[in-house]
Amino acid sequence: MTILMPTSKKRINISLPEDIEEVLTLIAKRDGVPVATKAFQLIELALEIDEDEVWEKIIAERDTPDAVFISHEEAWRGLHH
């Protein structure tokens, strides 16, 4: 007898337009993974891209002609005190 353990992953239910579902299915087959796995991979990639955009905005706001720079050593020294 096999006992199935419930997954600890959060499940979500999303509705996709037919064209998106078709593309998702095609690329999942291309990559040899289940559709849910490919959806997860793409969501993870999108979140990384979004995070990069947030960091880029922060950097752009700080990167001004009068910005003060500190050395790598100084930055790390501040974290250890």
mmCIF file of the N, C-alpha and C atoms, coordinates in Angstrom:
data_MODEL
# 
_entry.id   MODEL 
# 
loop_
_atom_site.group_PDB 
_atom_site.id 
_atom_site.type_symbol 
_atom_site.label_atom_id 
_atom_site.label_alt_id 
_atom_site.label_comp_id 
_atom_site.label_asym_id 
_atom_site.label_entity_id 
_atom_site.label_seq_id 
_atom_site.pdbx_PDB_ins_code 
_atom_site.Cartn_x 
_atom_site.Cartn_y 
_atom_site.Cartn_z 
_atom_site.occupancy 
_atom_site.B_iso_or_equiv 
_atom_site.pdbx_formal_charge 
_atom_site.auth_seq_id 
_atom_site.auth_comp_id 
_atom_site.auth_asym_id 
_atom_site.auth_atom_id 
_atom_site.pdbx_PDB_model_num 
ATOM 1   N N  . MET A 1 1  ? 0.840  -1.181 0.000   1.00 0.00 ? 1  MET A N  1 
ATOM 2   C CA . MET A 1 1  ? 0.000  0.000  0.000   1.00 0.00 ? 1  MET A CA 1 
ATOM 3   C C  . MET A 1 1  ? 0.884  1.243  0.000   1.00 0.00 ? 1  MET A C  1 
ATOM 4   N N  . THR A 1 2  ? 0.592  2.170  -0.881  1.00 0.00 ? 2  THR A N  1 
ATOM 5   C CA . THR A 1 2  ? 1.353  3.410  -0.971  1.00 0.00 ? 2  THR A CA 1 
ATOM 6   C C  . THR A 1 2  ? 0.602  4.510  -0.239  1.00 0.00 ? 2  THR A C  1 
ATOM 7   N N  . ILE A 1 3  ? 1.319  5.184  0.630   1.00 0.00 ? 3  ILE A N  1 
ATOM 8   C CA . ILE A 1 3  ? 0.723  6.311  1.345   1.00 0.00 ? 3  ILE A CA 1 
ATOM 9   C C  . ILE A 1 3  ? 1.253  7.585  0.713   1.00 0.00 ? 3  ILE A C  1 
ATOM 10  N N  . LEU A 1 4  ? 0.355  8.407  0.234   1.00 0.00 ? 4  LEU A N  1 
ATOM 11  C CA . LEU A 1 4  ? 0.749  9.670  -0.380  1.00 0.00 ? 4  LEU A CA 1 
ATOM 12  C C  . LEU A 1 4  ? 0.757  10.762 0.674   1.00 0.00 ? 4  LEU A C  1 
ATOM 13  N N  . MET A 1 5  ? 1.867  11.479 0.734   1.00 0.00 ? 5  MET A N  1 
ATOM 14  C CA . MET A 1 5  ? 1.979  12.584 1.680   1.00 0.00 ? 5  MET A CA 1 
ATOM 15  C C  . MET A 1 5  ? 1.534  13.863 0.982   1.00 0.00 ? 5  MET A C  1 
ATOM 16  N N  . PRO A 1 6  ? 0.818  14.706 1.687   1.00 0.00 ? 6  PRO A N  1 
ATOM 17  C CA . PRO A 1 6  ? 0.422  15.969 1.064   1.00 0.00 ? 6  PRO A CA 1 
ATOM 18  C C  . PRO A 1 6  ? 1.654  16.825 0.789   1.00 0.00 ? 6  PRO A C  1 
ATOM 19  N N  . THR A 1 7  ? 1.584  17.590 -0.266  1.00 0.00 ? 7  THR A N  1 
ATOM 20  C CA . THR A 1 7  ? 2.704  18.449 -0.627  1.00 0.00 ? 7  THR A CA 1 
ATOM 21  C C  . THR A 1 7  ? 2.764  19.658 0.293   1.00 0.00 ? 7  THR A C  1 
ATOM 22  N N  . SER A 1 8  ? 3.960  20.138 0.524   1.00 0.00 ? 8  SER A N  1 
ATOM 23  C CA . SER A 1 8  ? 4.113  21.337 1.352   1.00 0.00 ? 8  SER A CA 1 
ATOM 24  C C  . SER A 1 8  ? 4.098  22.593 0.490   1.00 0.00 ? 8  SER A C  1 
ATOM 25  N N  . LYS A 1 9  ? 4.029  22.405 -0.823  1.00 0.00 ? 9  LYS A N  1 
ATOM 26  C CA . LYS A 1 9  ? 4.014  23.547 -1.735  1.00 0.00 ? 9  LYS A CA 1 
ATOM 27  C C  . LYS A 1 9  ? 2.617  24.152 -1.797  1.00 0.00 ? 9  LYS A C  1 
ATOM 28  N N  . LYS A 1 10 ? 2.570  25.463 -1.916  1.00 0.00 ? 10 LYS A N  1 
ATOM 29  C CA . LYS A 1 10 ? 1.298  26.173 -2.059  1.00 0.00 ? 10 LYS A CA 1 
ATOM 30  C C  . LYS A 1 10 ? 0.780  25.964 -3.475  1.00 0.00 ? 10 LYS A C  1 
ATOM 31  N N  . ARG A 1 11 ? -0.452 25.563 -3.587  1.00 0.00 ? 11 ARG A N  1 
ATOM 32  C CA . ARG A 1 11 ? -1.072 25.393 -4.897  1.00 0.00 ? 11 ARG A CA 1 
ATOM 33  C C  . ARG A 1 11 ? -1.890 26.634 -5.229  1.00 0.00 ? 11 ARG A C  1 
ATOM 34  N N  . ILE A 1 12 ? -1.821 27.028 -6.499  1.00 0.00 ? 12 ILE A N  1 
ATOM 35  C CA . ILE A 1 12 ? -2.644 28.143 -6.961  1.00 0.00 ? 12 ILE A CA 1 
ATOM 36  C C  . ILE A 1 12 ? -3.412 27.694 -8.197  1.00 0.00 ? 12 ILE A C  1 
ATOM 37  N N  . ASN A 1 13 ? -4.514 28.323 -8.423  1.00 0.00 ? 13 ASN A N  1 
ATOM 38  C CA . ASN A 1 13 ? -5.338 28.019 -9.582  1.00 0.00 ? 13 ASN A CA 1 
ATOM 39  C C  . ASN A 1 13 ? -5.380 29.273 -10.444 1.00 0.00 ? 13 ASN A C  1 
ATOM 40  N N  . ILE A 1 14 ? -4.903 29.169 -11.674 1.00 0.00 ? 14 ILE A N  1 
ATOM 41  C CA . ILE A 1 14 ? -4.927 30.325 -12.562 1.00 0.00 ? 14 ILE A CA 1 
ATOM 42  C C  . ILE A 1 14 ? -5.668 29.969 -13.844 1.00 0.00 ? 14 ILE A C  1 
ATOM 43  N N  . SER A 1 15 ? -6.278 30.959 -14.428 1.00 0.00 ? 15 SER A N  1 
ATOM 44  C CA . SER A 1 15 ? -6.955 30.788 -15.713 1.00 0.00 ? 15 SER A CA 1 
ATOM 45  C C  . SER A 1 15 ? -6.075 31.401 -16.790 1.00 0.00 ? 15 SER A C  1 
ATOM 46  N N  . LEU A 1 16 ? -5.837 30.638 -17.849 1.00 0.00 ? 16 LEU A N  1 
ATOM 47  C CA . LEU A 1 16 ? -4.978 31.104 -18.930 1.00 0.00 ? 16 LEU A CA 1 
ATOM 48  C C  . LEU A 1 16 ? -5.775 31.228 -20.215 1.00 0.00 ? 16 LEU A C  1 
ATOM 49  N N  . PRO A 1 17 ? -5.492 32.254 -20.987 1.00 0.00 ? 17 PRO A N  1 
ATOM 50  C CA . PRO A 1 17 ? -6.081 32.302 -22.325 1.00 0.00 ? 17 PRO A CA 1 
ATOM 51  C C  . PRO A 1 17 ? -5.577 31.104 -23.131 1.00 0.00 ? 17 PRO A C  1 
ATOM 52  N N  . GLU A 1 18 ? -6.363 30.670 -24.084 1.00 0.00 ? 18 GLU A N  1 
ATOM 53  C CA . GLU A 1 18 ? -6.038 29.466 -24.845 1.00 0.00 ? 18 GLU A CA 1 
ATOM 54  C C  . GLU A 1 18 ? -4.667 29.548 -25.513 1.00 0.00 ? 18 GLU A C  1 
ATOM 55  N N  . ASP A 1 19 ? -4.318 30.717 -26.062 1.00 0.00 ? 19 ASP A N  1 
ATOM 56  C CA . ASP A 1 19 ? -3.030 30.828 -26.750 1.00 0.00 ? 19 ASP A CA 1 
ATOM 57  C C  . ASP A 1 19 ? -1.853 30.670 -25.784 1.00 0.00 ? 19 ASP A C  1 
ATOM 58  N N  . ILE A 1 20 ? -1.988 31.186 -24.575 1.00 0.00 ? 20 ILE A N  1 
ATOM 59  C CA . ILE A 1 20 ? -0.930 31.044 -23.570 1.00 0.00 ? 20 ILE A CA 1 
ATOM 60  C C  . ILE A 1 20 ? -0.824 29.580 -23.135 1.00 0.00 ? 20 ILE A C  1 
ATOM 61  N N  . GLU A 1 21 ? -1.958 28.942 -22.948 1.00 0.00 ? 21 GLU A N  1 
ATOM 62  C CA . GLU A 1 21 ? -1.960 27.529 -22.558 1.00 0.00 ? 21 GLU A CA 1 
ATOM 63  C C  . GLU A 1 21 ? -1.282 26.666 -23.621 1.00 0.00 ? 21 GLU A C  1 
ATOM 64  N N  . GLU A 1 22 ? -1.561 26.959 -24.889 1.00 0.00 ? 22 GLU A N  1 
ATOM 65  C CA . GLU A 1 22 ? -0.950 26.193 -25.977 1.00 0.00 ? 22 GLU A CA 1 
ATOM 66  C C  . GLU A 1 22 ? 0.569  26.355 -25.987 1.00 0.00 ? 22 GLU A C  1 
ATOM 67  N N  . VAL A 1 23 ? 1.039  27.591 -25.841 1.00 0.00 ? 23 VAL A N  1 
ATOM 68  C CA . VAL A 1 23 ? 2.485  27.839 -25.838 1.00 0.00 ? 23 VAL A CA 1 
ATOM 69  C C  . VAL A 1 23 ? 3.126  27.178 -24.626 1.00 0.00 ? 23 VAL A C  1 
ATOM 70  N N  . LEU A 1 24 ? 2.496  27.288 -23.475 1.00 0.00 ? 24 LEU A N  1 
ATOM 71  C CA . LEU A 1 24 ? 3.024  26.675 -22.257 1.00 0.00 ? 24 LEU A CA 1 
ATOM 72  C C  . LEU A 1 24 ? 3.139  25.158 -22.427 1.00 0.00 ? 24 LEU A C  1 
ATOM 73  N N  . THR A 1 25 ? 2.125  24.557 -23.006 1.00 0.00 ? 25 THR A N  1 
ATOM 74  C CA . THR A 1 25 ? 2.137  23.113 -23.250 1.00 0.00 ? 25 THR A CA 1 
ATOM 75  C C  . THR A 1 25 ? 3.250  22.726 -24.223 1.00 0.00 ? 25 THR A C  1 
ATOM 76  N N  . LEU A 1 26 ? 3.403  23.513 -25.280 1.00 0.00 ? 26 LEU A N  1 
ATOM 77  C CA . LEU A 1 26 ? 4.449  23.225 -26.270 1.00 0.00 ? 26 LEU A CA 1 
ATOM 78  C C  . LEU A 1 26 ? 5.849  23.303 -25.666 1.00 0.00 ? 26 LEU A C  1 
ATOM 79  N N  . ILE A 1 27 ? 6.112  24.339 -24.900 1.00 0.00 ? 27 ILE A N  1 
ATOM 80  C CA . ILE A 1 27 ? 7.470  24.468 -24.359 1.00 0.00 ? 27 ILE A CA 1 
ATOM 81  C C  . ILE A 1 27 ? 7.715  23.467 -23.229 1.00 0.00 ? 27 ILE A C  1 
ATOM 82  N N  . ALA A 1 28 ? 6.660  23.077 -22.528 1.00 0.00 ? 28 ALA A N  1 
ATOM 83  C CA . ALA A 1 28 ? 6.817  22.027 -21.514 1.00 0.00 ? 28 ALA A CA 1 
ATOM 84  C C  . ALA A 1 28 ? 7.197  20.712 -22.198 1.00 0.00 ? 28 ALA A C  1 
ATOM 85  N N  . LYS A 1 29 ? 6.524  20.395 -23.301 1.00 0.00 ? 29 LYS A N  1 
ATOM 86  C CA . LYS A 1 29 ? 6.853  19.179 -24.058 1.00 0.00 ? 29 LYS A CA 1 
ATOM 87  C C  . LYS A 1 29 ? 8.269  19.271 -24.617 1.00 0.00 ? 29 LYS A C  1 
ATOM 88  N N  . ARG A 1 30 ? 8.616  20.441 -25.154 1.00 0.00 ? 30 ARG A N  1 
ATOM 89  C CA . ARG A 1 30 ? 9.961  20.641 -25.703 1.00 0.00 ? 30 ARG A CA 1 
ATOM 90  C C  . ARG A 1 30 ? 11.035 20.360 -24.657 1.00 0.00 ? 30 ARG A C  1 
ATOM 91  N N  . ASP A 1 31 ? 10.775 20.823 -23.427 1.00 0.00 ? 31 ASP A N  1 
ATOM 92  C CA . ASP A 1 31 ? 11.757 20.688 -22.350 1.00 0.00 ? 31 ASP A CA 1 
ATOM 93  C C  . ASP A 1 31 ? 11.604 19.388 -21.561 1.00 0.00 ? 31 ASP A C  1 
ATOM 94  N N  . GLY A 1 32 ? 10.590 18.599 -21.905 1.00 0.00 ? 32 GLY A N  1 
ATOM 95  C CA . GLY A 1 32 ? 10.409 17.304 -21.255 1.00 0.00 ? 32 GLY A CA 1 
ATOM 96  C C  . GLY A 1 32 ? 10.000 17.395 -19.798 1.00 0.00 ? 32 GLY A C  1 
ATOM 97  N N  . VAL A 1 33 ? 9.202  18.413 -19.473 1.00 0.00 ? 33 VAL A N  1 
ATOM 98  C CA . VAL A 1 33 ? 8.747  18.593 -18.091 1.00 0.00 ? 33 VAL A CA 1 
ATOM 99  C C  . VAL A 1 33 ? 7.232  18.749 -18.081 1.00 0.00 ? 33 VAL A C  1 
ATOM 100 N N  . PRO A 1 34 ? 6.603  18.488 -16.942 1.00 0.00 ? 34 PRO A N  1 
ATOM 101 C CA . PRO A 1 34 ? 5.161  18.719 -16.844 1.00 0.00 ? 34 PRO A CA 1 
ATOM 102 C C  . PRO A 1 34 ? 4.829  20.209 -17.025 1.00 0.00 ? 34 PRO A C  1 
ATOM 103 N N  . VAL A 1 35 ? 3.630  20.471 -17.471 1.00 0.00 ? 35 VAL A N  1 
ATOM 104 C CA . VAL A 1 35 ? 3.191  21.854 -17.687 1.00 0.00 ? 35 VAL A CA 1 
ATOM 105 C C  . VAL A 1 35 ? 3.303  22.664 -16.396 1.00 0.00 ? 35 VAL A C  1 
ATOM 106 N N  . ALA A 1 36 ? 2.928  22.073 -15.268 1.00 0.00 ? 36 ALA A N  1 
ATOM 107 C CA . ALA A 1 36 ? 3.003  22.799 -13.992 1.00 0.00 ? 36 ALA A CA 1 
ATOM 108 C C  . ALA A 1 36 ? 4.447  23.168 -13.651 1.00 0.00 ? 36 ALA A C  1 
ATOM 109 N N  . THR A 1 37 ? 5.378  22.274 -13.957 1.00 0.00 ? 37 THR A N  1 
ATOM 110 C CA . THR A 1 37 ? 6.792  22.561 -13.700 1.00 0.00 ? 37 THR A CA 1 
ATOM 111 C C  . THR A 1 37 ? 7.270  23.709 -14.572 1.00 0.00 ? 37 THR A C  1 
ATOM 112 N N  . LYS A 1 38 ? 6.887  23.695 -15.846 1.00 0.00 ? 38 LYS A N  1 
ATOM 113 C CA . LYS A 1 38 ? 7.292  24.771 -16.749 1.00 0.00 ? 38 LYS A CA 1 
ATOM 114 C C  . LYS A 1 38 ? 6.666  26.087 -16.307 1.00 0.00 ? 38 LYS A C  1 
ATOM 115 N N  . ALA A 1 39 ? 5.414  26.057 -15.873 1.00 0.00 ? 39 ALA A N  1 
ATOM 116 C CA . ALA A 1 39 ? 4.767  27.281 -15.383 1.00 0.00 ? 39 ALA A CA 1 
ATOM 117 C C  . ALA A 1 39 ? 5.532  27.826 -14.180 1.00 0.00 ? 39 ALA A C  1 
ATOM 118 N N  . PHE A 1 40 ? 5.919  26.940 -13.260 1.00 0.00 ? 40 PHE A N  1 
ATOM 119 C CA . PHE A 1 40 ? 6.698  27.355 -12.094 1.00 0.00 ? 40 PHE A CA 1 
ATOM 120 C C  . PHE A 1 40 ? 8.020  27.978 -12.518 1.00 0.00 ? 40 PHE A C  1 
ATOM 121 N N  . GLN A 1 41 ? 8.721  27.331 -13.455 1.00 0.00 ? 41 GLN A N  1 
ATOM 122 C CA . GLN A 1 41 ? 10.010 27.849 -13.910 1.00 0.00 ? 41 GLN A CA 1 
ATOM 123 C C  . GLN A 1 41 ? 9.863  29.244 -14.514 1.00 0.00 ? 41 GLN A C  1 
ATOM 124 N N  . LEU A 1 42 ? 8.823  29.439 -15.292 1.00 0.00 ? 42 LEU A N  1 
ATOM 125 C CA . LEU A 1 42 ? 8.609  30.741 -15.926 1.00 0.00 ? 42 LEU A CA 1 
ATOM 126 C C  . LEU A 1 42 ? 8.214  31.809 -14.913 1.00 0.00 ? 42 LEU A C  1 
ATOM 127 N N  . ILE A 1 43 ? 7.417  31.438 -13.930 1.00 0.00 ? 43 ILE A N  1 
ATOM 128 C CA . ILE A 1 43 ? 7.060  32.387 -12.868 1.00 0.00 ? 43 ILE A CA 1 
ATOM 129 C C  . ILE A 1 43 ? 8.304  32.769 -12.079 1.00 0.00 ? 43 ILE A C  1 
ATOM 130 N N  . GLU A 1 44 ? 9.129  31.782 -11.769 1.00 0.00 ? 44 GLU A N  1 
ATOM 131 C CA . GLU A 1 44 ? 10.371 32.045 -11.035 1.00 0.00 ? 44 GLU A CA 1 
ATOM 132 C C  . GLU A 1 44 ? 11.273 32.999 -11.824 1.00 0.00 ? 44 GLU A C  1 
ATOM 133 N N  . LEU A 1 45 ? 11.399 32.770 -13.127 1.00 0.00 ? 45 LEU A N  1 
ATOM 134 C CA . LEU A 1 45 ? 12.203 33.641 -13.982 1.00 0.00 ? 45 LEU A CA 1 
ATOM 135 C C  . LEU A 1 45 ? 11.624 35.056 -14.013 1.00 0.00 ? 45 LEU A C  1 
ATOM 136 N N  . ALA A 1 46 ? 10.312 35.162 -14.126 1.00 0.00 ? 46 ALA A N  1 
ATOM 137 C CA . ALA A 1 46 ? 9.669  36.477 -14.143 1.00 0.00 ? 46 ALA A CA 1 
ATOM 138 C C  . ALA A 1 46 ? 9.912  37.231 -12.841 1.00 0.00 ? 46 ALA A C  1 
ATOM 139 N N  . LEU A 1 47 ? 9.880  36.525 -11.717 1.00 0.00 ? 47 LEU A N  1 
ATOM 140 C CA . LEU A 1 47 ? 10.144 37.166 -10.425 1.00 0.00 ? 47 LEU A CA 1 
ATOM 141 C C  . LEU A 1 47 ? 11.585 37.650 -10.330 1.00 0.00 ? 47 LEU A C  1 
ATOM 142 N N  . GLU A 1 48 ? 12.523 36.879 -10.876 1.00 0.00 ? 48 GLU A N  1 
ATOM 143 C CA . GLU A 1 48 ? 13.922 37.309 -10.889 1.00 0.00 ? 48 GLU A CA 1 
ATOM 144 C C  . GLU A 1 48 ? 14.093 38.565 -11.736 1.00 0.00 ? 48 GLU A C  1 
ATOM 145 N N  . ILE A 1 49 ? 13.436 38.604 -12.885 1.00 0.00 ? 49 ILE A N  1 
ATOM 146 C CA . ILE A 1 49 ? 13.500 39.780 -13.752 1.00 0.00 ? 49 ILE A CA 1 
ATOM 147 C C  . ILE A 1 49 ? 12.894 40.984 -13.045 1.00 0.00 ? 49 ILE A C  1 
ATOM 148 N N  . ASP A 1 50 ? 11.762 40.787 -12.388 1.00 0.00 ? 50 ASP A N  1 
ATOM 149 C CA . ASP A 1 50 ? 11.112 41.874 -11.655 1.00 0.00 ? 50 ASP A CA 1 
ATOM 150 C C  . ASP A 1 50 ? 12.026 42.392 -10.547 1.00 0.00 ? 50 ASP A C  1 
ATOM 151 N N  . GLU A 1 51 ? 12.676 41.482 -9.823  1.00 0.00 ? 51 GLU A N  1 
ATOM 152 C CA . GLU A 1 51 ? 13.596 41.881 -8.759  1.00 0.00 ? 51 GLU A CA 1 
ATOM 153 C C  . GLU A 1 51 ? 14.761 42.688 -9.333  1.00 0.00 ? 51 GLU A C  1 
ATOM 154 N N  . ASP A 1 52 ? 15.286 42.248 -10.475 1.00 0.00 ? 52 ASP A N  1 
ATOM 155 C CA . ASP A 1 52 ? 16.370 42.988 -11.123 1.00 0.00 ? 52 ASP A CA 1 
ATOM 156 C C  . ASP A 1 52 ? 15.939 44.408 -11.469 1.00 0.00 ? 52 ASP A C  1 
ATOM 157 N N  . GLU A 1 53 ? 14.703 44.561 -11.931 1.00 0.00 ? 53 GLU A N  1 
ATOM 158 C CA . GLU A 1 53 ? 14.198 45.892 -12.274 1.00 0.00 ? 53 GLU A CA 1 
ATOM 159 C C  . GLU A 1 53 ? 14.095 46.780 -11.039 1.00 0.00 ? 53 GLU A C  1 
ATOM 160 N N  . VAL A 1 54 ? 13.695 46.203 -9.909  1.00 0.00 ? 54 VAL A N  1 
ATOM 161 C CA . VAL A 1 54 ? 13.621 46.969 -8.659  1.00 0.00 ? 54 VAL A CA 1 
ATOM 162 C C  . VAL A 1 54 ? 15.014 47.434 -8.256  1.00 0.00 ? 54 VAL A C  1 
ATOM 163 N N  . TRP A 1 55 ? 15.996 46.518 -8.293  1.00 0.00 ? 55 TRP A N  1 
ATOM 164 C CA . TRP A 1 55 ? 17.374 46.890 -7.937  1.00 0.00 ? 55 TRP A CA 1 
ATOM 165 C C  . TRP A 1 55 ? 17.910 47.947 -8.891  1.00 0.00 ? 55 TRP A C  1 
ATOM 166 N N  . GLU A 1 56 ? 17.599 47.814 -10.179 1.00 0.00 ? 56 GLU A N  1 
ATOM 167 C CA . GLU A 1 56 ? 18.052 48.798 -11.168 1.00 0.00 ? 56 GLU A CA 1 
ATOM 168 C C  . GLU A 1 56 ? 17.495 50.184 -10.848 1.00 0.00 ? 56 GLU A C  1 
ATOM 169 N N  . LYS A 1 57 ? 16.238 50.243 -10.423 1.00 0.00 ? 57 LYS A N  1 
ATOM 170 C CA . LYS A 1 57 ? 15.635 51.528 -10.064 1.00 0.00 ? 57 LYS A CA 1 
ATOM 171 C C  . LYS A 1 57 ? 16.347 52.132 -8.851  1.00 0.00 ? 57 LYS A C  1 
ATOM 172 N N  . ILE A 1 58 ? 16.629 51.306 -7.850  1.00 0.00 ? 58 ILE A N  1 
ATOM 173 C CA . ILE A 1 58 ? 17.337 51.789 -6.655  1.00 0.00 ? 58 ILE A CA 1 
ATOM 174 C C  . ILE A 1 58 ? 18.718 52.297 -7.038  1.00 0.00 ? 58 ILE A C  1 
ATOM 175 N N  . ILE A 1 59 ? 19.412 51.549 -7.879  1.00 0.00 ? 59 ILE A N  1 
ATOM 176 C CA . ILE A 1 59 ? 20.752 51.952 -8.313  1.00 0.00 ? 59 ILE A CA 1 
ATOM 177 C C  . ILE A 1 59 ? 20.694 53.269 -9.076  1.00 0.00 ? 59 ILE A C  1 
ATOM 178 N N  . ALA A 1 60 ? 19.727 53.394 -9.977  1.00 0.00 ? 60 ALA A N  1 
ATOM 179 C CA . ALA A 1 60 ? 19.612 54.616 -10.774 1.00 0.00 ? 60 ALA A CA 1 
ATOM 180 C C  . ALA A 1 60 ? 19.363 55.834 -9.890  1.00 0.00 ? 60 ALA A C  1 
ATOM 181 N N  . GLU A 1 61 ? 18.575 55.657 -8.828  1.00 0.00 ? 61 GLU A N  1 
ATOM 182 C CA . GLU A 1 61 ? 18.300 56.771 -7.918  1.00 0.00 ? 61 GLU A CA 1 
ATOM 183 C C  . GLU A 1 61 ? 19.543 57.167 -7.128  1.00 0.00 ? 61 GLU A C  1 
ATOM 184 N N  . ARG A 1 62 ? 20.395 56.213 -6.825  1.00 0.00 ? 62 ARG A N  1 
ATOM 185 C CA . ARG A 1 62 ? 21.601 56.484 -6.027  1.00 0.00 ? 62 ARG A CA 1 
ATOM 186 C C  . ARG A 1 62 ? 22.790 56.920 -6.876  1.00 0.00 ? 62 ARG A C  1 
ATOM 187 N N  . ASP A 1 63 ? 22.787 56.556 -8.144  1.00 0.00 ? 63 ASP A N  1 
ATOM 188 C CA . ASP A 1 63 ? 23.925 56.848 -9.020  1.00 0.00 ? 63 ASP A CA 1 
ATOM 189 C C  . ASP A 1 63 ? 23.806 58.263 -9.568  1.00 0.00 ? 63 ASP A C  1 
ATOM 190 N N  . THR A 1 64 ? 24.225 59.218 -8.772  1.00 0.00 ? 64 THR A N  1 
ATOM 191 C CA . THR A 1 64 ? 24.162 60.630 -9.143  1.00 0.00 ? 64 THR A CA 1 
ATOM 192 C C  . THR A 1 64 ? 25.584 61.181 -9.227  1.00 0.00 ? 64 THR A C  1 
ATOM 193 N N  . PRO A 1 65 ? 25.758 62.323 -9.888  1.00 0.00 ? 65 PRO A N  1 
ATOM 194 C CA . PRO A 1 65 ? 27.105 62.899 -9.990  1.00 0.00 ? 65 PRO A CA 1 
ATOM 195 C C  . PRO A 1 65 ? 27.758 63.169 -8.629  1.00 0.00 ? 65 PRO A C  1 
ATOM 196 N N  . ASP A 1 66 ? 26.959 63.439 -7.613  1.00 0.00 ? 66 ASP A N  1 
ATOM 197 C CA . ASP A 1 66 ? 27.528 63.738 -6.293  1.00 0.00 ? 66 ASP A CA 1 
ATOM 198 C C  . ASP A 1 66 ? 27.500 62.529 -5.346  1.00 0.00 ? 66 ASP A C  1 
ATOM 199 N N  . ALA A 1 67 ? 27.319 61.344 -5.891  1.00 0.00 ? 67 ALA A N  1 
ATOM 200 C CA . ALA A 1 67 ? 27.281 60.135 -5.062  1.00 0.00 ? 67 ALA A CA 1 
ATOM 201 C C  . ALA A 1 67 ? 28.626 59.923 -4.370  1.00 0.00 ? 67 ALA A C  1 
ATOM 202 N N  . VAL A 1 68 ? 28.564 59.490 -3.114  1.00 0.00 ? 68 VAL A N  1 
ATOM 203 C CA . VAL A 1 68 ? 29.767 59.210 -2.340  1.00 0.00 ? 68 VAL A CA 1 
ATOM 204 C C  . VAL A 1 68 ? 30.024 57.704 -2.394  1.00 0.00 ? 68 VAL A C  1 
ATOM 205 N N  . PHE A 1 69 ? 31.233 57.351 -2.759  1.00 0.00 ? 69 PHE A N  1 
ATOM 206 C CA . PHE A 1 69 ? 31.601 55.943 -2.856  1.00 0.00 ? 69 PHE A CA 1 
ATOM 207 C C  . PHE A 1 69 ? 32.492 55.561 -1.686  1.00 0.00 ? 69 PHE A C  1 
ATOM 208 N N  . ILE A 1 70 ? 32.339 54.327 -1.224  1.00 0.00 ? 70 ILE A N  1 
ATOM 209 C CA . ILE A 1 70 ? 33.221 53.804 -0.181  1.00 0.00 ? 70 ILE A CA 1 
ATOM 210 C C  . ILE A 1 70 ? 33.863 52.531 -0.708  1.00 0.00 ? 70 ILE A C  1 
ATOM 211 N N  . SER A 1 71 ? 34.994 52.185 -0.135  1.00 0.00 ? 71 SER A N  1 
ATOM 212 C CA . SER A 1 71 ? 35.707 50.989 -0.592  1.00 0.00 ? 71 SER A CA 1 
ATOM 213 C C  . SER A 1 71 ? 34.967 49.725 -0.152  1.00 0.00 ? 71 SER A C  1 
ATOM 214 N N  . HIS A 1 72 ? 35.305 48.645 -0.797  1.00 0.00 ? 72 HIS A N  1 
ATOM 215 C CA . HIS A 1 72 ? 34.742 47.344 -0.449  1.00 0.00 ? 72 HIS A CA 1 
ATOM 216 C C  . HIS A 1 72 ? 35.040 47.019 1.019   1.00 0.00 ? 72 HIS A C  1 
ATOM 217 N N  . GLU A 1 73 ? 36.277 47.258 1.415   1.00 0.00 ? 73 GLU A N  1 
ATOM 218 C CA . GLU A 1 73 ? 36.687 46.975 2.793   1.00 0.00 ? 73 GLU A CA 1 
ATOM 219 C C  . GLU A 1 73 ? 35.876 47.792 3.792   1.00 0.00 ? 73 GLU A C  1 
ATOM 220 N N  . GLU A 1 74 ? 35.661 49.067 3.464   1.00 0.00 ? 74 GLU A N  1 
ATOM 221 C CA . GLU A 1 74 ? 34.873 49.934 4.355   1.00 0.00 ? 74 GLU A CA 1 
ATOM 222 C C  . GLU A 1 74 ? 33.440 49.422 4.502   1.00 0.00 ? 74 GLU A C  1 
ATOM 223 N N  . ALA A 1 75 ? 32.878 49.009 3.399   1.00 0.00 ? 75 ALA A N  1 
ATOM 224 C CA . ALA A 1 75 ? 31.496 48.525 3.425   1.00 0.00 ? 75 ALA A CA 1 
ATOM 225 C C  . ALA A 1 75 ? 31.381 47.293 4.313   1.00 0.00 ? 75 ALA A C  1 
ATOM 226 N N  . TRP A 1 76 ? 32.292 46.354 4.161   1.00 0.00 ? 76 TRP A N  1 
ATOM 227 C CA . TRP A 1 76 ? 32.247 45.131 4.955   1.00 0.00 ? 76 TRP A CA 1 
ATOM 228 C C  . TRP A 1 76 ? 32.601 45.380 6.411   1.00 0.00 ? 76 TRP A C  1 
ATOM 229 N N  . ARG A 1 77 ? 33.499 46.324 6.655   1.00 0.00 ? 77 ARG A N  1 
ATOM 230 C CA . ARG A 1 77 ? 33.860 46.651 8.029   1.00 0.00 ? 77 ARG A CA 1 
ATOM 231 C C  . ARG A 1 77 ? 32.624 47.164 8.773   1.00 0.00 ? 77 ARG A C  1 
ATOM 232 N N  . GLY A 1 78 ? 31.815 47.944 8.108   1.00 0.00 ? 78 GLY A N  1 
ATOM 233 C CA . GLY A 1 78 ? 30.599 48.474 8.720   1.00 0.00 ? 78 GLY A CA 1 
ATOM 234 C C  . GLY A 1 78 ? 29.603 47.392 9.096   1.00 0.00 ? 78 GLY A C  1 
ATOM 235 N N  . LEU A 1 79 ? 29.637 46.293 8.384   1.00 0.00 ? 79 LEU A N  1 
ATOM 236 C CA . LEU A 1 79 ? 28.707 45.194 8.672   1.00 0.00 ? 79 LEU A CA 1 
ATOM 237 C C  . LEU A 1 79 ? 29.157 44.348 9.852   1.00 0.00 ? 79 LEU A C  1 
ATOM 238 N N  . HIS A 1 80 ? 30.422 44.394 10.166  1.00 0.00 ? 80 HIS A N  1 
ATOM 239 C CA . HIS A 1 80 ? 30.953 43.552 11.239  1.00 0.00 ? 80 HIS A CA 1 
ATOM 240 C C  . HIS A 1 80 ? 30.966 44.244 12.592  1.00 0.00 ? 80 HIS A C  1 
ATOM 241 N N  . HIS A 1 81 ? 30.607 45.491 12.676  1.00 0.00 ? 81 HIS A N  1 
ATOM 242 C CA . HIS A 1 81 ? 30.600 46.201 13.968  1.00 0.00 ? 81 HIS A CA 1 
ATOM 243 C C  . HIS A 1 81 ? 29.223 46.305 14.529  1.00 0.00 ? 81 HIS A C  1 
# 
